[in-house]
């Protein structure tokens, strides 16, 4: 370990910012039809959100069930995103 730590609220702020980003970009698309649609936006942001959430719910010296669930879901959503992009070609 490198000993670098941040207060918990920093990660919470990043998680909240990611949720706000999702809502703002989704509403922007709905109003202007510019940018990513809701499905593409969801598949693009969800894996990263789940990885940050994994870090948030894991303990300092262990990775419990909730963290493993977040990791598994992140992988599944990422796979779904790749598959969707592959099918669009």
N, C-alpha and C positions, 0 to 999 in steps of 0.2 A: 504494500500500500504506500501511496505517496503522502498521505496525511492531509490532503487537500479536502476540506469540507466546506459546505455552505449551509447557512441556516435553512431549515425546512421550508420556510415561507417562500424562498426563492423558487424552488421547484413548484410549489403550489401556484405561484404567480405565473410561471410559464405554462402550467396546465390550464389555468383560467384564460390566459392570453390565447392559447391554441383553440379553446372552445369559442372565444369571441371571434377569432379569425374565421373559424368555420361558419359561424352565423353571419358575419358581415359579408364574406365572399359568396355564401349561398344566396343571401338576399340581393346582393349586387347582380348576380346572374339572373335571379327571378325578375328583377326590375328592368335590366338593360339587355338581357340575353348575351352578355359579354362575359368571358371567363369560363370557368369550369361549372358544369351542371352538378346537381346535388350528388349524384351517384359517383362521378369522378372525384369530386371533392371529398366525399366520405372515404372512398377507397384510398385516396392519396394521403389524407391526414390521420386516419385511424391507426395505422401501424406505429407511427411515431408517437402518437398520444399513448398508446398502450405500452410502448417501451418506456416512456417517461413514468407512466403509472406503475410499471413493474419496479422501477427504481424506488418509487415513493412507498410502495407497500412492502418492500423487502426489508428485512432486518439488517443490522450492521454486520452480523456474522453468519447469517443463514438466509436461505431463499425458501420461503414457505409455499403452501398451496396457492394462495391468491397470486403471488408473483409468477409461479409457473403457469397458472391459468392465463394471466395477461400475456406472457411470452408465447404461449400456444395460440391464443387468439390473434396476436400480432402476426404470427407466421401465416395463419389461415387467411387473414384479410389481405396480406401482402401477396399471397398466392392467387387469391381471387382477383386482385388488381392486375397482376401479370397476365392471368388467363383472359380477362376482359380485354386488355390491350392487344393480346395476340389475336383474339377473335375479331377485333375491329379491322384488322389489316386485310 
